[in-house]
Amino acid sequence: MTDPRIRNIVIVGGGTAGWMAAAAFAKVLDTGCSIRLVESEEIGTVGVGEGTVPHLKLFNNLLGIDDVEFVRNTQGTFKLGVQFNDWGRLGDSYVHGFGTIGHDVGLLPFHQYWIKARQAGKADEIGAYSLNTVAAPRGRFMPSASDAPPGSPLANVAYAYHFDAGRYARFLRGYAEQRGVRRTEGKVAQTVLRADDGFVEAIVLENGERIEGELFIDCSGFRGLLIEQALHTGYLDFSHWLPCDRALAVACEKVGPPTPY
């Protein structure tokens, strides 16, 4: 019987996505798996910075990355939530705080009690019942307190980061390479598909090198070298859900100390 386990993984493209994939595979898979990432320094990456939600902290926790080491290497800051100005109407502003809001009572969630109390004029704005939303505008931040009593909002403080995405990719590259990931500098010139099922069999670089694999991960960004140009998977059109379909990312001068939101 043949061994059905995947032993050769090829990641096409670097940047944050590519090196996150490489680092995750290197951490959770056994040592019998070969992981190879192909990227070119001639191809730039998107973005000048990155704002995240708490899922990235969970990812860093999976990798066993220390918060202080991570923030230092990515020139990052901590964030308790996201502030939206002029979102509903001009002059409107609110902070979407991470984490829980209020405390559930019995089997019923907090927001049901809040709605009834709000209608009766007895409750404050919903943000007043979130530690993150209250602390962020005041410039206060702390990680979870290990000595906080059970049920205390200080026992499980949800937070994320702002950081330099390019530095994060380089940080993860070092992490992945220390765990056996091989990096290959080069551009993909051709994608070879298997004749029997049309799956990706190999990629061929501009220098003629052929790289075969059993699992290919496409992290080539908007170009979609594998998923679109080779496999023609197609994109789901979400334009009817996205009235604003443009983003402009620019660098700016620091105007003050970093805020935790």
C-alpha distance (Angstrom), angle and dihedral (degrees) to the residues before:
residue distance angle dihedral
M1 . . .
T2 3.79 . .
D3 3.79 121.3 .
P4 3.85 106.5 -108.5
R5 3.79 94.8 -164.4
I6 3.80 119.2 115.1
R7 3.79 110.2 -113.8
N8 3.82 104.3 166.6
I9 3.81 121.8 54.6
V10 3.80 121.7 -178.9
I11 3.81 120.8 -166.4
V12 3.80 115.2 -162.6
G13 3.79 110.9 -153.7
G14 3.79 133.0 18.3
G15 3.78 128.4 -142.5
T16 3.77 120.7 101.9
A17 3.80 95.1 -43.1
G18 3.78 96.3 47.5
W19 3.78 96.4 46.9
M20 3.81 92.7 42.8
A21 3.80 87.9 56.4
A22 3.80 92.2 46.1
A23 3.80 93.5 47.7
A24 3.81 92.6 48.0
F25 3.80 93.4 49.7
A26 3.80 91.4 46.4
K27 3.80 90.6 52.2
V28 3.80 102.2 44.9
L29 3.82 104.5 30.4
D30 3.79 125.1 78.8
T31 3.77 122.1 -103.3
G32 3.79 92.8 -102.8
C33 3.82 91.2 75.6
S34 3.80 120.6 92.1
I35 3.82 115.2 -143.9
R36 3.78 120.2 -168.5
L37 3.82 127.8 178.3
V38 3.79 122.4 -161.8
E39 3.81 119.1 -160.6
S40 3.77 140.5 146.3
E41 3.79 125.5 -134.9
E42 3.81 87.4 -149.4
I43 3.82 89.9 69.3
G44 3.79 114.0 75.4
T45 3.79 127.1 -143.4
V46 3.79 129.2 -123.8
G47 3.77 122.9 -102.7
V48 3.78 140.3 25.1
G49 3.78 96.1 -129.1
E50 3.75 141.9 -0.5
G51 3.77 133.7 -125.5
T52 3.78 114.5 -163.5
V53 3.79 143.6 -173.8
P54 3.84 125.9 -132.2
H55 3.80 92.5 -83.9
L56 3.81 88.7 80.7
K57 3.79 90.7 57.8
L58 3.80 88.0 53.7
F59 3.81 88.4 51.6
N60 3.80 91.7 50.0
N61 3.80 88.9 48.0
L62 3.80 89.1 54.1
L63 3.80 89.3 54.8
G64 3.80 91.6 45.7
I65 3.82 92.9 -120.2
D66 3.79 116.4 164.7
D67 3.82 114.7 -125.9
V68 3.79 95.0 -133.5
E69 3.81 93.5 48.4
F70 3.80 90.6 47.2
V71 3.82 96.0 49.6
R72 3.80 92.3 44.9
N73 3.82 93.7 51.3
T74 3.81 95.3 45.0
Q75 3.83 97.2 38.7
G76 3.78 86.3 -122.8
T77 3.78 138.6 160.2
F78 3.79 133.7 -150.9
K79 3.80 123.2 -107.7
L80 3.80 131.5 -163.9
G81 3.79 95.1 -167.8
V82 3.80 147.7 -33.6
Q83 3.80 125.7 -80.7
F84 3.81 118.1 -142.3
N85 3.80 116.6 -161.6
D86 3.83 122.0 -168.5
W87 3.81 88.4 -2.6
G88 3.80 99.7 135.8
R89 3.80 97.2 19.1
L90 3.80 138.4 -18.2
G91 3.76 110.6 -70.2
D92 3.79 93.2 21.5
S93 3.81 118.5 124.9
Y94 3.76 134.4 171.7
V95 3.80 138.6 161.5
H96 3.76 119.5 -127.9
G97 3.78 99.5 -148.3
F98 3.78 121.5 -157.9
G99 3.78 120.2 -125.3
T100 3.77 132.0 30.9
I101 3.80 129.7 -24.1
G102 3.79 117.0 -141.3
H103 3.78 124.5 -35.3
D104 3.78 126.3 -69.2
V105 3.78 114.7 -120.7
G106 3.78 114.6 -140.4
L107 3.79 110.0 -50.6
L108 3.80 95.2 -21.2
P109 3.82 124.1 87.9
F110 3.79 120.5 -118.1
H111 3.79 95.4 -113.7
Q112 3.81 92.4 65.3
Y113 3.80 90.9 58.7
W114 3.79 90.4 42.8
I115 3.83 93.5 53.5
K116 3.81 92.2 51.5
A117 3.80 92.7 46.4
R118 3.80 91.8 45.3
Q119 3.79 91.8 52.9
A120 3.79 88.2 51.3
G121 3.80 91.2 51.6
K122 3.80 93.1 -114.3
A123 3.81 101.6 109.0
D124 3.78 133.4 72.3
E125 3.81 125.6 -134.4
I126 3.79 112.4 -56.3
G127 3.81 91.3 -111.5
A128 3.80 90.8 63.8
Y129 3.80 88.5 73.2
S130 3.81 95.8 55.2
L131 3.80 119.9 85.3
N132 3.81 90.8 -151.9
T133 3.79 95.3 50.6
V134 3.79 92.3 48.3
A135 3.81 96.6 44.0
A136 3.82 100.4 42.5
P137 3.84 100.0 66.5
R138 3.80 88.3 46.5
G139 3.79 91.5 57.5
R140 3.79 93.3 -115.6
F141 3.79 124.4 142.4
M142 3.77 138.7 163.2
P143 3.81 135.7 157.9
S144 3.78 120.0 -120.1
A145 3.80 113.5 -59.5
S146 3.80 112.0 -124.5
D147 3.81 91.3 -156.3
A148 3.82 96.4 49.5
P149 3.81 114.7 121.4
P150 3.83 118.6 -108.4
G151 3.78 112.5 -80.8
S152 3.80 93.9 22.7
P153 3.82 114.8 132.3
L154 3.82 86.6 -132.7
A155 3.80 90.7 64.1
N156 3.80 94.3 70.2
V157 3.81 113.2 24.8
A158 3.80 110.3 178.2
Y159 3.78 115.2 -146.5
A160 3.79 143.6 152.6
Y161 3.80 136.7 -168.9
H162 3.77 147.5 -107.8
F163 3.80 111.9 -145.9
D164 3.79 147.6 148.7
A165 3.81 105.0 -81.2
G166 3.79 93.0 -155.3
R167 3.79 91.4 54.2
Y168 3.81 90.5 47.7
A169 3.81 90.5 54.8
R170 3.81 90.7 50.2
F171 3.80 90.8 46.7
L172 3.80 91.3 52.3
R173 3.78 91.0 44.9
G174 3.79 89.8 59.9
Y175 3.80 90.2 45.7
A176 3.82 92.5 50.4
E177 3.79 96.8 43.6
Q178 3.80 90.6 51.6
R179 3.80 86.1 58.7
G180 3.76 96.6 50.8
V181 3.82 105.6 -86.9
R182 3.81 111.5 147.2
R183 3.80 118.9 -142.0
T184 3.80 121.3 -153.8
E185 3.79 121.7 -165.3
G186 3.78 111.6 -142.3
K187 3.77 149.7 90.8
V188 3.79 124.7 -99.1
A189 3.81 111.6 -116.9
Q190 3.81 99.9 173.0
T191 3.79 140.7 12.4
V192 3.80 115.6 -146.5
L193 3.82 116.7 -150.3
R194 3.79 125.5 -159.2
A195 3.78 113.0 -106.5
D196 3.80 96.3 -138.3
D197 3.84 101.2 52.2
G198 3.81 107.4 4.2
F199 3.80 94.7 -117.8
V200 3.80 120.6 142.5
E201 3.79 110.8 -85.5
A202 3.78 101.7 172.6
I203 3.77 146.4 -22.5
V204 3.79 124.6 -128.1
L205 3.80 119.6 -147.5
E206 3.78 126.0 -143.6
N207 3.81 89.6 -103.6
G208 3.81 89.4 58.1
E209 3.79 98.0 -105.4
R210 3.80 112.9 145.2
I211 3.81 116.6 -147.2
E212 3.78 117.4 -167.2
G213 3.77 126.9 -166.4
E214 3.79 144.9 165.9
L215 3.82 95.4 -136.7
F216 3.81 123.7 32.3
I217 3.81 122.8 -166.5
D218 3.81 116.5 -160.9
C219 3.81 110.5 -144.2
S220 3.80 95.2 152.2
G221 3.79 93.2 118.1
F222 3.80 122.0 -144.5
R223 3.80 92.0 -3.5
G224 3.81 92.5 65.6
L225 3.80 93.0 -160.4
L226 3.79 94.3 -177.3
I227 3.78 108.4 17.7
E228 3.79 95.7 45.7
Q229 3.79 113.4 13.7
A230 3.81 94.2 42.8
L231 3.82 105.7 24.0
H232 3.83 98.0 28.4
T233 3.79 91.0 -143.7
G234 3.79 93.2 162.4
Y235 3.77 130.6 -143.0
L236 3.80 129.6 -92.1
D237 3.79 108.5 -119.7
F238 3.80 108.7 -129.2
S239 3.80 95.7 165.6
H240 3.81 91.7 115.6
W241 3.82 88.4 60.2
L242 3.81 95.0 43.5
P243 3.81 113.3 62.9
C244 3.81 86.9 169.9
D245 3.79 108.9 53.4
R246 3.81 101.7 163.1
A247 3.78 133.4 83.1
L248 3.78 129.2 -171.7
A249 3.81 117.4 -160.3
V250 3.78 116.9 -167.4
A251 3.78 137.0 160.9
C252 3.80 119.0 -117.9
E253 3.76 138.2 -172.1
K254 3.78 118.9 -97.4
V255 3.78 110.1 -98.5
G256 3.81 97.8 -174.8
P257 3.79 144.4 -30.4
P258 3.82 114.2 -37.5
T259 3.78 116.2 -90.7
P260 3.82 122.6 -138.7
Y261 3.83 92.4 -119.9
